[in-house]
Amino acid sequence: MSPRQATAAERESVDEGPNPLGLDGIEFIEYATSKPQALGQVLERMGFRPISRHRSREVLLYRQGDINVIVNAHSSGSALTEQPVINAIALRVRDAGAAYRRALERGAWAVPARVEVMELNIPAIHGAGTSRIYLVDRYREFSIYDVDFTPIPTVDPHPPAVAGLHFFGIVQYIGNDRTEDWNEFYATLFGFQAVPDAQRFGILPKGRILQSPCDGFFLQLIEPEPGVLDIDDDECLQRIGLGAPDVPAATEALRARGVEFVAVVGDPAELRGALTRTAMGSVTFELVHNLRAA
């Protein structure tokens, strides 16, 4: 962030409430890779279905329930790698333009738009590493996909979620001694609040967990293990957390689809979390016990 002195008019216009940008959950998470078909197979084992294609780019939208995952194989100046990376997260907001202006007023760095013909201009700011954070206000009856994507024929545009899976959050790897910096970033721009250390979710009780001001999802900030790594610039969005009302039922359903797990925590009858085996060198999902309906 790059704070500056606000004018009197700006001070009056900025909403200083607990949810200053009007967050309303996650719209999509985007992977970038030069191997989109291989990643698509991983996603389909997890229960996702490809439902539409971008009109002008090599981009596919996968969905299950209320979870949207975009696979981007369109090179726009930066080299794609075979190992998928989470290169963007889109956050739902009440008013994208207003949220974008408020984010910039609070010190966010803008991402220049590269909009082609017949494409929406979705405002974005810089996130962890080379990732970006999109701000989306078209997600109800008329969505961004109605403009930029073409439905795949004969495919159900609203495939049901496996065992009630839904977005729970995202894990972000950060550099050494960077927890307070990122805590301030998310608190200042969006209104995230740190969860008490005694309150933990899933299977990996590390780092700091932040709760969104809309109570819709969480961010987990994880620094390197002391003495193991010494990194300051290798920061990234590392994995997606999926909530499940019944983790044992979800793991059983996913195993039946060919998904392997490296760790599960809890009694067999009441697991509180599970972690899938890494695919393609970087893709893993964490299941977290959460009763919110998908």
DODREN-153761 format. One record per residue (C-alpha): residue in one letter; chain; x, y, z. Coordinates in Angstrom, 2 decimals, always signed. Layout:
BEGIN
{rec "A", "A", {X, Y, Z}}
...
END
This chain:
BEGIN
{rec "M", "A", {+0.00, +0.00, +0.00}}
{rec "S", "A", {+1.04, +3.58, -0.54}}
{rec "P", "A", {-0.92, +5.79, +1.89}}
{rec "R", "A", {-1.32, +9.47, +1.12}}
{rec "Q", "A", {-3.00, +12.44, +2.79}}
{rec "A", "A", {-6.74, +12.40, +2.01}}
{rec "T", "A", {-8.56, +15.60, +1.14}}
{rec "A", "A", {-11.46, +16.80, +3.26}}
{rec "A", "A", {-13.95, +15.63, +0.59}}
{rec "E", "A", {-12.39, +12.20, +0.48}}
{rec "R", "A", {-12.54, +11.88, +4.24}}
{rec "E", "A", {-16.27, +12.55, +4.10}}
{rec "S", "A", {-16.87, +10.10, +1.24}}
{rec "V", "A", {-14.98, +7.07, +2.59}}
{rec "D", "A", {-17.17, +4.60, +4.50}}
{rec "E", "A", {-15.36, +3.83, +7.73}}
{rec "G", "A", {-17.77, +1.05, +8.74}}
{rec "P", "A", {-16.82, -2.58, +9.39}}
{rec "N", "A", {-17.32, -3.52, +5.70}}
{rec "P", "A", {-15.96, -0.48, +3.83}}
{rec "L", "A", {-15.94, -2.08, +0.36}}
{rec "G", "A", {-19.24, -3.93, +0.75}}
{rec "L", "A", {-17.76, -7.45, +0.48}}
{rec "D", "A", {-20.28, -10.24, -0.11}}
{rec "G", "A", {-18.16, -13.39, -0.55}}
{rec "I", "A", {-15.96, -14.95, -3.24}}
{rec "E", "A", {-17.11, -14.91, -6.86}}
{rec "F", "A", {-14.31, -17.01, -8.36}}
{rec "I", "A", {-10.75, -18.18, -7.91}}
{rec "E", "A", {-8.55, -18.33, -11.00}}
{rec "Y", "A", {-5.70, -20.68, -11.88}}
{rec "A", "A", {-3.20, -19.96, -14.65}}
{rec "T", "A", {-1.43, -22.85, -16.38}}
{rec "S", "A", {-0.10, -24.00, -19.74}}
{rec "K", "A", {-1.75, -27.40, -19.09}}
{rec "P", "A", {-5.46, -26.50, -18.85}}
{rec "Q", "A", {-6.72, -29.97, -19.79}}
{rec "A", "A", {-4.67, -31.66, -17.06}}
{rec "L", "A", {-5.93, -29.15, -14.49}}
{rec "G", "A", {-9.45, -29.67, -15.79}}
{rec "Q", "A", {-9.16, -33.38, -15.01}}
{rec "V", "A", {-8.09, -32.55, -11.44}}
{rec "L", "A", {-11.05, -30.23, -11.03}}
{rec "E", "A", {-13.50, -32.76, -12.45}}
{rec "R", "A", {-12.36, -35.36, -9.94}}
{rec "M", "A", {-13.14, -32.76, -7.27}}
{rec "G", "A", {-16.68, -32.48, -8.62}}
{rec "F", "A", {-16.36, -29.42, -10.87}}
{rec "R", "A", {-17.81, -29.30, -14.37}}
{rec "P", "A", {-16.72, -27.07, -17.28}}
{rec "I", "A", {-19.79, -25.02, -18.08}}
{rec "S", "A", {-18.64, -22.20, -20.38}}
{rec "R", "A", {-15.77, -20.84, -22.47}}
{rec "H", "A", {-14.48, -17.31, -22.74}}
{rec "R", "A", {-15.46, -15.64, -26.01}}
{rec "S", "A", {-11.97, -14.47, -26.99}}
{rec "R", "A", {-9.42, -16.09, -24.66}}
{rec "E", "A", {-8.32, -19.62, -23.79}}
{rec "V", "A", {-10.23, -19.58, -20.53}}
{rec "L", "A", {-12.73, -22.08, -19.08}}
{rec "L", "A", {-15.21, -21.67, -16.24}}
{rec "Y", "A", {-15.67, -24.68, -13.94}}
{rec "R", "A", {-18.45, -24.83, -11.37}}
{rec "Q", "A", {-20.08, -26.92, -8.69}}
{rec "G", "A", {-22.79, -25.52, -6.48}}
{rec "D", "A", {-21.84, -21.90, -5.72}}
{rec "I", "A", {-18.11, -22.45, -6.35}}
{rec "N", "A", {-16.63, -20.93, -9.52}}
{rec "V", "A", {-13.09, -21.79, -10.60}}
{rec "I", "A", {-11.57, -20.30, -13.74}}
{rec "V", "A", {-8.76, -21.99, -15.65}}
{rec "N", "A", {-6.75, -19.45, -17.62}}
{rec "A", "A", {-4.38, -20.67, -20.34}}
{rec "H", "A", {-4.32, -17.34, -22.17}}
{rec "S", "A", {-0.86, -15.82, -22.23}}
{rec "S", "A", {-1.07, -12.03, -21.88}}
{rec "G", "A", {+2.58, -11.05, -21.63}}
{rec "S", "A", {+3.58, -13.32, -18.75}}
{rec "A", "A", {+4.87, -16.85, -19.30}}
{rec "L", "A", {+2.53, -19.65, -18.22}}
{rec "T", "A", {+3.93, -22.63, -16.35}}
{rec "E", "A", {+2.86, -26.25, -16.33}}
{rec "Q", "A", {+2.36, -26.09, -12.57}}
{rec "P", "A", {-0.89, -24.19, -12.01}}
{rec "V", "A", {-0.76, -21.07, -9.88}}
{rec "I", "A", {-3.64, -19.23, -8.24}}
{rec "N", "A", {-3.24, -15.92, -10.01}}
{rec "A", "A", {-6.48, -14.18, -9.02}}
{rec "I", "A", {-9.36, -14.08, -6.59}}
{rec "A", "A", {-12.58, -12.20, -7.36}}
{rec "L", "A", {-14.51, -10.73, -4.46}}
{rec "R", "A", {-18.19, -9.89, -4.63}}
{rec "V", "A", {-19.00, -6.29, -3.73}}
{rec "R", "A", {-22.12, -4.11, -3.77}}
{rec "D", "A", {-20.64, -1.57, -6.21}}
{rec "A", "A", {-17.41, -2.45, -8.02}}
{rec "G", "A", {-16.61, +1.11, -9.09}}
{rec "A", "A", {-17.11, +2.56, -5.63}}
{rec "A", "A", {-15.22, -0.32, -3.99}}
{rec "Y", "A", {-12.31, +0.15, -6.40}}
{rec "R", "A", {-12.09, +3.88, -5.69}}
{rec "R", "A", {-12.21, +3.30, -1.94}}
{rec "A", "A", {-9.50, +0.63, -2.20}}
{rec "L", "A", {-7.22, +3.06, -4.05}}
{rec "E", "A", {-7.96, +5.77, -1.48}}
{rec "R", "A", {-6.89, +3.33, +1.22}}
{rec "G", "A", {-3.56, +2.64, -0.49}}
{rec "A", "A", {-4.20, -0.27, -2.90}}
{rec "W", "A", {-2.21, -0.51, -6.12}}
{rec "A", "A", {-4.27, -0.53, -9.29}}
{rec "V", "A", {-3.88, -3.21, -11.97}}
{rec "P", "A", {-4.08, -1.66, -15.48}}
{rec "A", "A", {-7.04, -3.07, -17.40}}
{rec "R", "A", {-6.43, -4.97, -20.65}}
{rec "V", "A", {-9.97, -5.16, -21.97}}
{rec "E", "A", {-10.63, -6.48, -25.47}}
{rec "V", "A", {-13.69, -5.92, -27.66}}
{rec "M", "A", {-16.97, -7.13, -26.10}}
{rec "E", "A", {-15.35, -7.72, -22.69}}
{rec "L", "A", {-16.30, -6.32, -19.32}}
{rec "N", "A", {-13.89, -4.03, -17.53}}
{rec "I", "A", {-13.55, -5.66, -14.11}}
{rec "P", "A", {-11.49, -3.47, -11.75}}
{rec "A", "A", {-8.57, -5.14, -10.00}}
{rec "I", "A", {-5.86, -4.36, -7.47}}
{rec "H", "A", {-2.55, -6.09, -6.74}}
{rec "G", "A", {-2.58, -8.99, -4.27}}
{rec "A", "A", {+0.01, -11.47, -3.03}}
{rec "G", "A", {+3.00, -11.96, -5.34}}
{rec "T", "A", {+1.87, -11.47, -8.93}}
{rec "S", "A", {-1.78, -12.20, -8.16}}
{rec "R", "A", {-4.63, -9.76, -8.46}}
{rec "I", "A", {-7.86, -9.14, -6.57}}
{rec "Y", "A", {-10.89, -8.47, -8.77}}
{rec "L", "A", {-13.97, -6.61, -7.55}}
{rec "V", "A", {-17.21, -7.93, -9.02}}
{rec "D", "A", {-20.74, -6.58, -8.57}}
{rec "R", "A", {-22.50, -8.64, -11.27}}
{rec "Y", "A", {-23.17, -11.98, -9.62}}
{rec "R", "A", {-26.91, -12.32, -9.17}}
{rec "E", "A", {-29.46, -12.61, -12.00}}
{rec "F", "A", {-27.02, -11.07, -14.51}}
{rec "S", "A", {-23.41, -12.11, -14.02}}
{rec "I", "A", {-20.05, -11.38, -15.59}}
{rec "Y", "A", {-20.21, -14.77, -17.33}}
{rec "D", "A", {-23.30, -13.71, -19.30}}
{rec "V", "A", {-21.13, -11.16, -21.12}}
{rec "D", "A", {-17.66, -12.69, -21.39}}
{rec "F", "A", {-18.44, -16.43, -21.70}}
{rec "T", "A", {-20.34, -18.75, -24.01}}
{rec "P", "A", {-22.15, -21.72, -22.42}}
{rec "I", "A", {-20.97, -25.20, -23.39}}
{rec "P", "A", {-23.93, -26.94, -25.09}}
{rec "T", "A", {-25.76, -29.75, -23.21}}
{rec "V", "A", {-23.91, -28.97, -19.94}}
{rec "D", "A", {-25.89, -28.13, -16.80}}
{rec "P", "A", {-24.86, -24.55, -15.92}}
{rec "H", "A", {-25.54, -25.22, -12.24}}
{rec "P", "A", {-24.07, -28.64, -11.38}}
{rec "P", "A", {-24.73, -29.62, -7.76}}
{rec "A", "A", {-21.90, -29.53, -5.25}}
{rec "V", "A", {-20.39, -32.80, -4.05}}
{rec "A", "A", {-21.52, -33.40, -0.45}}
{rec "G", "A", {-22.45, -29.75, +0.02}}
{rec "L", "A", {-19.00, -28.30, -0.72}}
{rec "H", "A", {-18.73, -24.50, -0.74}}
{rec "F", "A", {-16.08, -21.80, -0.56}}
{rec "F", "A", {-14.58, -21.57, +2.91}}
{rec "G", "A", {-11.46, -19.53, +2.24}}
{rec "I", "A", {-7.96, -19.42, +0.83}}
{rec "V", "A", {-4.48, -20.02, +2.25}}
{rec "Q", "A", {-1.79, -17.47, +1.48}}
{rec "Y", "A", {+1.93, -18.11, +1.95}}
{rec "I", "A", {+3.78, -15.00, +3.08}}
{rec "G", "A", {+7.40, -14.03, +3.70}}
{rec "N", "A", {+9.34, -14.03, +6.95}}
{rec "D", "A", {+7.94, -11.62, +9.57}}
{rec "R", "A", {+5.24, -10.43, +7.18}}
{rec "T", "A", {+2.14, -11.40, +9.15}}
{rec "E", "A", {+1.52, -7.93, +10.54}}
{rec "D", "A", {+2.04, -6.32, +7.12}}
{rec "W", "A", {-0.56, -8.55, +5.48}}
{rec "N", "A", {-2.89, -8.27, +8.46}}
{rec "E", "A", {-2.82, -4.49, +8.02}}
{rec "F", "A", {-3.30, -4.82, +4.24}}
{rec "Y", "A", {-6.50, -6.85, +4.53}}
{rec "A", "A", {-7.80, -4.94, +7.57}}
{rec "T", "A", {-7.22, -1.49, +6.08}}
{rec "L", "A", {-8.51, -2.21, +2.58}}
{rec "F", "A", {-11.35, -4.61, +3.28}}
{rec "G", "A", {-12.11, -4.70, +7.00}}
{rec "F", "A", {-10.86, -8.23, +7.74}}
{rec "Q", "A", {-10.51, -9.10, +11.44}}
{rec "A", "A", {-8.08, -11.57, +13.01}}
{rec "V", "A", {-9.68, -14.67, +14.50}}
{rec "P", "A", {-8.57, -15.48, +18.09}}
{rec "D", "A", {-5.69, -17.98, +18.18}}
{rec "A", "A", {-7.83, -20.40, +20.15}}
{rec "Q", "A", {-10.32, -20.59, +17.27}}
{rec "R", "A", {-8.93, -22.84, +14.53}}
{rec "F", "A", {-10.32, -24.61, +11.48}}
{rec "G", "A", {-9.28, -27.57, +9.34}}
{rec "I", "A", {-6.13, -29.60, +9.86}}
{rec "L", "A", {-3.25, -27.12, +9.79}}
{rec "P", "A", {-3.39, -24.84, +12.86}}
{rec "K", "A", {-0.67, -22.49, +11.67}}
{rec "G", "A", {-0.37, -18.81, +10.96}}
{rec "R", "A", {-3.06, -16.19, +11.40}}
{rec "I", "A", {-6.65, -16.56, +10.27}}
{rec "L", "A", {-8.58, -13.49, +9.13}}
{rec "Q", "A", {-12.36, -13.36, +8.81}}
{rec "S", "A", {-14.02, -11.32, +6.08}}
{rec "P", "A", {-16.30, -8.46, +7.19}}
{rec "C", "A", {-19.22, -10.18, +5.44}}
{rec "D", "A", {-18.58, -13.35, +7.53}}
{rec "G", "A", {-18.55, -15.29, +4.26}}
{rec "F", "A", {-14.98, -16.62, +4.11}}
{rec "F", "A", {-11.54, -16.70, +5.74}}
{rec "L", "A", {-7.92, -16.02, +4.80}}
{rec "Q", "A", {-5.07, -17.94, +6.43}}
{rec "L", "A", {-1.64, -16.28, +6.43}}
{rec "I", "A", {+1.26, -18.71, +6.85}}
{rec "E", "A", {+4.91, -17.72, +7.26}}
{rec "P", "A", {+7.80, -20.16, +6.58}}
{rec "E", "A", {+8.79, -22.50, +9.40}}
{rec "P", "A", {+11.49, -20.82, +11.55}}
{rec "G", "A", {+14.94, -21.93, +10.46}}
{rec "V", "A", {+13.61, -23.90, +7.49}}
{rec "L", "A", {+13.18, -21.21, +4.85}}
{rec "D", "A", {+14.36, -17.64, +4.62}}
{rec "I", "A", {+12.18, -15.97, +2.02}}
{rec "D", "A", {+10.82, -12.47, +1.68}}
{rec "D", "A", {+9.45, -12.34, -1.85}}
{rec "D", "A", {+8.05, -15.84, -2.51}}
{rec "E", "A", {+4.49, -14.93, -1.55}}
{rec "C", "A", {+1.45, -16.47, -3.19}}
{rec "L", "A", {-2.10, -17.71, -2.87}}
{rec "Q", "A", {-1.40, -21.36, -2.15}}
{rec "R", "A", {-4.61, -23.39, -1.89}}
{rec "I", "A", {-8.38, -23.24, -1.73}}
{rec "G", "A", {-10.30, -24.15, +1.41}}
{rec "L", "A", {-13.68, -25.82, +0.84}}
{rec "G", "A", {-16.28, -26.03, +3.56}}
{rec "A", "A", {-18.18, -29.29, +4.06}}
{rec "P", "A", {-21.12, -29.85, +6.42}}
{rec "D", "A", {-19.99, -33.48, +6.81}}
{rec "V", "A", {-16.28, -34.00, +6.18}}
{rec "P", "A", {-16.41, -37.84, +6.38}}
{rec "A", "A", {-19.18, -37.91, +3.76}}
{rec "A", "A", {-17.27, -35.45, +1.56}}
{rec "T", "A", {-14.00, -37.39, +1.74}}
{rec "E", "A", {-15.82, -40.64, +0.97}}
{rec "A", "A", {-17.59, -39.08, -2.02}}
{rec "L", "A", {-14.37, -37.58, -3.36}}
{rec "R", "A", {-12.39, -40.80, -2.87}}
{rec "A", "A", {-15.05, -42.54, -4.96}}
{rec "R", "A", {-14.24, -40.01, -7.69}}
{rec "G", "A", {-10.51, -40.78, -7.52}}
{rec "V", "A", {-9.34, -38.03, -5.17}}
{rec "E", "A", {-6.52, -39.05, -2.80}}
{rec "F", "A", {-5.92, -37.52, +0.60}}
{rec "V", "A", {-2.62, -37.11, +2.43}}
{rec "A", "A", {-4.05, -36.14, +5.79}}
{rec "V", "A", {-7.30, -36.27, +7.70}}
{rec "V", "A", {-7.83, -35.12, +11.27}}
{rec "G", "A", {-10.41, -36.32, +13.78}}
{rec "D", "A", {-12.29, -39.49, +14.64}}
{rec "P", "A", {-13.41, -41.46, +11.57}}
{rec "A", "A", {-17.03, -40.61, +12.37}}
{rec "E", "A", {-16.42, -36.87, +12.77}}
{rec "L", "A", {-13.49, -35.52, +10.82}}
{rec "R", "A", {-12.85, -31.80, +11.13}}
{rec "G", "A", {-10.63, -31.51, +8.09}}
{rec "A", "A", {-8.77, -33.19, +5.26}}
{rec "L", "A", {-6.09, -32.29, +2.73}}
{rec "T", "A", {-5.96, -33.68, -0.80}}
{rec "R", "A", {-2.76, -35.06, -2.28}}
{rec "T", "A", {-0.96, -32.46, -4.38}}
{rec "A", "A", {-1.70, -32.73, -8.10}}
{rec "M", "A", {+0.39, -31.26, -10.93}}
{rec "G", "A", {+3.02, -30.21, -8.40}}
{rec "S", "A", {+0.95, -27.41, -6.86}}
{rec "V", "A", {-2.81, -28.03, -6.73}}
{rec "T", "A", {-4.30, -29.10, -3.41}}
{rec "F", "A", {-7.61, -28.55, -1.64}}
{rec "E", "A", {-8.31, -28.40, +2.08}}
{rec "L", "A", {-11.68, -29.57, +3.39}}
{rec "V", "A", {-12.91, -27.85, +6.51}}
{rec "H", "A", {-15.89, -28.73, +8.70}}
{rec "N", "A", {-18.43, -25.97, +8.13}}
{rec "L", "A", {-22.21, -26.16, +8.36}}
{rec "R", "A", {-23.03, -23.27, +6.05}}
{rec "A", "A", {-25.30, -24.44, +3.24}}
{rec "A", "A", {-23.70, -24.52, -0.21}}
END
